[in-house]
Structure formats: C-alpha cells, structure tokens
Amino acid sequence: MVSRKKRIAVTVGEGYVPGLDRVLAGVVRAAFELGWEVVGIRDGFNGLLFPDRYETDGLAFLSLEMAAKPGLFPPGILSTAHPLDPFRVRVVDGENAISEKDLSEPLFNRIETNGIDGIITVLGPHELGMAWKLVQKGLPLVCIPKAIENDVAETTLSFGFNSALSYGVDTLDRARTAAETLGKIAVVEVLGTHAGWLALQSGIAVIADAVLMPEIPYHLDSVAERLQGTVQSGCPASLVVVAEGTAPATGEPEWAEGTTHAVNRSGLVSENVALGLQRRMDRETSPLVLGQLMRGGTPTAVDRQLGVGYGTAAVRALKEKGNLKRAYEAFPDKRFLARSPIIPGVNDIPPAGGNQVRFLRENLPVEGFQAARKRNNGKTSNNRESRL
C-alpha cells in the first residue's frame, strides 16, 4: 500500500510585513526536501471556511517554482487583509444583521476533509492567543511571529523589523536635512504602539536630539529644555523621533485650540509633541508621520535570510513533533533557530530599553553637544559627527 504524501497548509494573519514572501519560500523549500505537499489557505482561514467564495477552491498549491520568485506570494496568492480568528468570524444572516460565530469546529472538519496534517501560521502578537486555543483543541500548529515592531516575547528578532528600521533611518536623515535647511524642529513619528524598538534604534542611528517611546512617558518641558540646549550650542535644527504609542506623563496630550480627537490614530503623537514644543520654544516645528509606509518596500538581505530561516524552522518543528499538541514560535537566536512555547508570547511585550536606553542617555546628553561645540570653537558644520 502506497502511503499518502504528507500535506501541510500555510496561512497568513492580517497585515503585511517585508520578508513575508521569503518565509513562505522557506516553508515550501523545506517541505519539498521532505517530500511534503504545501498548500496556502486564502484570506486567513476563510479559504477553508468559505471555499465557495473562490473560483478555484479556497486552497492554493505552493510550488517550488513560486518559492524562487521574490514577491509572488502575497498578495497575489495569499492575502494579508483578513483577520485569522476562527473563533470570532463575522457572518451576515438573512436579515443583513452582522454577528460573530465560533466556526472552529467547521474549520477542523475542513482541515480533515482536505487531508491537511499540520498548519503553519504566520501571525501577529494579538493573534497568538487564538493560535493557542486551536492547539488546545488538538490542531498540529506551528506559529511564526509576524511583528514589524519586534514586540513579541521569546522572539529575538522579527522578520521585517530590519527593513522598517532601514527605511526609517533613511527617512530620518532626509528629515534632518530638510529641518536644517529651514531651521525647524522635525518631529518624526514611527511605528511602535506598545514597544519603542523602531524609535529607539533609528534614533540612535541618526543621533536624534530626543527619542520618545511608549516605555517612558514624556515631559514636554524636559524635552524642550533639552532641545534648547542644542540651540544654544549652535545647532541649526533639531530632530525628535517619537513612537506612535508614546504618551505624556501627565496623561493628557496638548491639542490645538478648537480641535478634539475621540479616537486614537496614527499621527496624533507627532502633532501633540510638535505643537507642545512650538509653544514652549517659539520655534517652528514640522511633524511627519511614517506610519504604514514602513511596512512596504523591498525587504533587506537580513529580513530575506530571517524569513527563509523562520519558514525552514517551522517545517522542522512539524517534522520533529509529529502531532504537535502545543504551539511553537520558530525564532532565531545567536546560535541557531530554536523553538519556544507560544504561551510566553501571549499578552507579553518585550520593552525596548535596557542597555540601549542607557547608551542613549550616557552618550547623547545635551552636555555632549555643548562640549563638541566648544571643541570646534563654536563653528557650525553640516557634518553630523561634529554635533555629538
């Protein structure tokens, strides 16, 4: 009797991250080496739950030829625009009323019907709890963290973070140049709802005058005082990097007169900080929001390699564990691609800080700018190193 070829499925959660196509390529190539078949589930789990919505069923076969072509997988074959939670699926009844239903049992039935032996999910931090519930119901599942802000516990480095960081650094350099030309304060907002890794590392890379992030509530008076010190040292402009989840220590941001904001949105932090600094320093400010632009573009070589490594490690986890009873994140550390139980990643965000915050405070103080200015005999320069 000829044994059936093992089949695994890949599904992607909501939100695109640079390097995602290389993750899928790593899965396909590793599965091919084992003689396995790989299918992609369209639109999260919708491809299994609602196959009638698709002309060619809700599954897409992922071939080795596809894996060799960067950028082919999303969004051409799989989609990153749909939520992944089968426990809370929005459905419309006959009266056009929208409700949420638990479709996990139909999902398991469809998985069995399609001969799927295991699933690899590429998902964000807010979806890890859902993945754990699927594992508890008996689904062989491996999770690959998808977090451009690098805010998943037990994950040393998320794929996509390096690409976003590189784009952020390049844009911050341009923002500083523009600010210097006009003598303004540039306030640039980057991604970082709960963790300030992007703000902190990009700020250090461009020698920002101030970095504000969610882990440390800010005092605008202190920020203004710090920036005023750079002005007195002869610097023609200032650069402030803020993460979108940053909050003031007072708990209440400043708004322009006559404006109200009932819903939090991208861009609010840069507006608040820019307005507050302009009031305190009597200098023109220029807010800039990078936002979702950081998710686009070509992935760096680092993220391409990380993506392939993540995909390969996920297939290896399925192979070694067989009928997996608990979920694992495939993540790289200093020595090898390891695995970690999914539970530490649920509702646990690794804060940016530690040694890097100490580096920022110890090596980029206002006094440092003043000392450098004295060493240069008060001369101004467009060379950023002379402003340290």
Residue pairs with C-beta under 8 A, 6 or more apart in sequence:
4 115
5 35
5 36
5 37
6 34
6 35
6 36
6 37
6 117
7 36
7 37
7 38
7 39
7 114
7 115
7 116
7 117
8 27
8 31
8 36
8 37
8 38
8 39
8 116
8 117
8 118
8 119
8 120
8 315
8 318
9 38
9 39
9 40
9 41
9 59
9 111
9 114
9 116
9 118
9 119
9 120
10 24
10 27
10 38
10 39
10 40
10 41
10 62
10 78
10 119
10 120
10 121
10 122
11 40
11 41
11 44
11 45
11 47
11 78
11 84
11 119
11 120
11 121
11 122
12 20
12 24
12 44
12 74
12 78
12 79
12 80
12 84
12 121
12 122
12 123
12 146
13 44
13 80
13 83
13 84
13 121
13 122
13 123
13 124
13 127
13 146
14 44
14 80
14 81
14 82
14 83
14 84
14 124
14 127
15 80
15 124
15 146
15 148
15 295
16 74
16 75
16 80
16 295
16 296
17 146
17 147
17 148
17 158
17 159
17 160
17 295
18 148
18 159
18 160
18 163
18 164
18 295
18 296
18 297
18 298
18 299
18 300
18 303
19 159
19 160
19 163
19 299
19 303
19 304
19 306
19 307
20 73
20 74
20 80
20 122
20 146
20 159
20 160
20 307
21 70
21 71
21 72
21 73
21 74
21 307
22 70
22 159
22 299
22 303
22 304
22 305
22 306
22 307
22 308
22 311
23 122
23 144
23 159
23 307
23 308
23 310
23 311
24 40
24 62
24 67
24 73
24 74
24 78
24 122
24 311
25 66
25 67
25 68
25 70
25 73
25 307
25 308
25 311
26 307
26 308
26 309
26 310
26 311
26 312
26 314
26 315
27 38
27 62
27 120
27 311
27 312
27 314
27 315
28 38
28 62
28 63
28 64
28 66
28 67
28 311
29 64
29 67
29 308
29 311
29 312
30 311
30 312
30 314
30 315
30 316
31 37
31 38
31 315
32 38
32 64
34 315
34 319
36 315
37 61
38 61
38 62
39 59
39 60
39 61
39 62
39 114
39 116
40 47
40 59
40 60
40 61
40 62
40 73
40 77
40 78
41 47
41 48
41 58
41 59
41 78
41 119
42 54
42 58
42 59
42 60
42 77
42 78
42 79
43 58
43 78
43 79
43 81
43 82
44 79
44 82
44 83
44 84
45 84
45 86
45 107
46 53
46 58
46 82
47 54
47 57
47 58
47 59
47 60
48 58
48 59
48 107
48 110
48 111
48 114
49 58
49 86
49 89
49 103
49 106
49 107
49 110
50 58
51 57
51 58
51 59
51 110
59 114
60 77
60 78
62 73
62 77
66 72
66 73
66 77
70 304
74 80
75 81
84 121
84 123
84 127
84 130
85 127
85 130
86 102
86 103
86 104
86 107
86 130
86 134
87 102
87 103
87 104
87 130
87 133
88 100
88 101
88 102
89 100
89 101
89 102
89 103
90 98
90 99
90 100
91 98
91 99
91 100
91 101
92 98
93 99
104 133
104 134
104 137
108 137
108 138
108 139
111 119
111 139
117 140
118 140
118 141
118 142
118 318
118 324
119 139
119 140
119 141
119 142
120 141
120 142
120 143
120 144
120 311
120 314
120 315
120 318
121 127
121 131
121 141
121 142
121 143
121 144
122 144
122 146
123 130
123 131
123 143
123 144
123 145
123 146
124 145
124 146
124 147
125 145
125 147
125 151
125 152
125 345
125 349
128 143
128 145
128 152
128 342
128 345
128 346
129 346
129 347
131 141
131 143
131 327
131 342
132 327
132 342
132 343
132 346
134 141
134 327
135 141
135 324
135 325
135 326
135 327
135 342
138 325
140 318
140 321
140 322
140 323
140 324
141 324
141 327
142 314
142 317
142 318
142 324
142 327
142 328
142 330
143 327
143 328
143 329
143 330
143 342
143 345
144 310
144 311
144 314
144 329
144 330
145 152
145 155
145 158
145 329
145 331
145 345
146 158
146 159
146 160
147 155
147 158
147 160
147 161
148 158
148 160
148 161
148 164
148 191
148 294
148 295
149 158
149 161
149 191
149 192
149 193
149 194
149 195
149 197
149 198
150 157
150 158
150 161
150 195
150 197
150 198
150 350
151 158
151 192
151 193
151 194
151 195
151 197
151 349
151 350
152 158
152 329
152 345
152 349
152 350
153 344
153 345
153 348
153 349
153 350
154 329
154 331
154 340
154 341
154 344
154 345
155 329
155 331
155 340
155 345
155 350
156 331
156 332
156 333
156 334
157 306
157 331
157 332
158 306
159 299
159 303
159 306
159 307
159 310
160 295
160 299
160 303
161 197
161 198
161 303
162 300
162 302
162 303
162 306
163 297
163 298
163 299
163 300
163 302
163 303
164 191
164 198
164 294
164 295
165 198
165 201
165 202
165 205
166 300
167 290
167 293
167 294
167 297
168 190
168 198
168 202
168 290
168 294
169 202
169 205
169 206
171 188
171 288
171 290
172 188
172 202
172 203
172 205
172 206
172 208
172 239
172 241
173 206
175 186
175 188
175 239
175 286
175 288
176 186
176 206
176 237
176 239
176 384
178 184
178 186
178 286
179 185
179 186
179 237
179 238
179 239
179 286
180 236
180 237
180 382
182 237
182 284
182 286
183 236
183 237
183 283
183 284
184 237
184 283
184 284
184 285
184 286
185 227
185 237
185 238
185 239
185 240
185 274
185 277
185 278
185 281
185 283
185 284
185 285
185 286
186 237
186 238
186 239
186 240
186 285
186 286
186 288
187 240
187 242
187 270
187 273
187 274
187 277
187 285
187 286
187 287
187 288
188 239
188 240
188 241
188 242
188 270
188 287
188 288
188 289
188 290
189 242
189 243
189 244
189 266
189 267
189 269
189 270
189 287
189 288
189 289
189 290
189 291
190 198
190 199
190 202
190 241
190 242
190 243
190 244
190 290
190 294
191 198
191 243
191 244
191 290
191 291
191 294
191 295
192 198
192 199
192 213
192 214
192 243
192 244
192 245
192 246
192 352
193 214
193 243
193 244
193 245
194 214
194 245
194 349
195 213
195 214
195 215
195 243
195 245
195 349
195 350
195 351
195 352
196 211
196 212
196 213
196 214
196 215
196 216
196 243
196 245
196 246
196 351
196 352
196 353
197 352
198 243
198 294
199 211
199 212
199 213
199 241
199 242
199 243
199 246
199 352
200 211
200 213
200 352
200 353
200 356
200 357
200 360
201 352
201 356
202 208
202 241
203 210
203 211
203 241
203 360
204 211
204 356
204 359
204 360
204 364
206 239
206 241
206 384
207 364
207 384
207 387
207 388
208 239
208 240
208 241
208 364
209 226
209 227
209 230
209 235
209 238
209 239
209 240
209 364
210 223
210 226
210 227
210 238
210 240
210 241
211 240
211 241
211 242
211 360
212 218
212 223
212 240
212 241
212 242
212 243
212 246
212 269
212 273
213 242
213 243
213 245
213 246
213 352
214 243
214 245
214 246
214 247
215 351
215 352
215 353
215 357
216 353
216 357
217 246
217 247
217 248
217 249
218 246
218 247
218 248
218 249
218 273
219 248
219 249
219 250
220 248
220 254
220 273
220 276
220 277
220 280
221 280
223 240
223 273
223 277
224 276
224 277
224 280
224 281
226 366
227 238
227 240
227 277
227 281
228 281
229 366
229 367
229 369
229 370
230 238
230 366
230 369
230 387
231 238
231 281
231 283
232 370
233 366
233 369
233 370
233 372
233 373
234 373
234 378
234 379
234 380
235 369
235 373
235 380
235 387
236 380
240 273
240 277
242 269
242 270
242 273
243 269
244 266
244 267
244 268
244 269
244 291
245 269
246 269
246 273
247 253
248 272
253 268
253 269
253 272
254 272
254 275
254 276
254 279
255 261
255 272
255 275
256 271
256 275
261 268
266 289
266 291
266 292
267 287
267 289
267 291
270 287
270 288
270 289
271 287
273 287
274 285
274 286
274 287
275 285
277 283
277 285
278 284
278 285
299 307
306 332
309 330
309 332
309 337
310 330
310 331
310 332
310 337
311 330
312 337
313 330
313 331
313 332
313 337
313 338
313 339
314 330
316 330
316 337
317 324
317 328
317 330
317 339
318 324
321 328
326 341
326 342
327 341
327 342
328 339
328 340
328 341
328 342
329 339
329 340
329 342
329 345
330 337
330 339
331 337
331 338
331 339
331 340
332 338
364 388
368 388
369 387
369 388
372 386
372 387
372 388
373 387
376 386
381 387
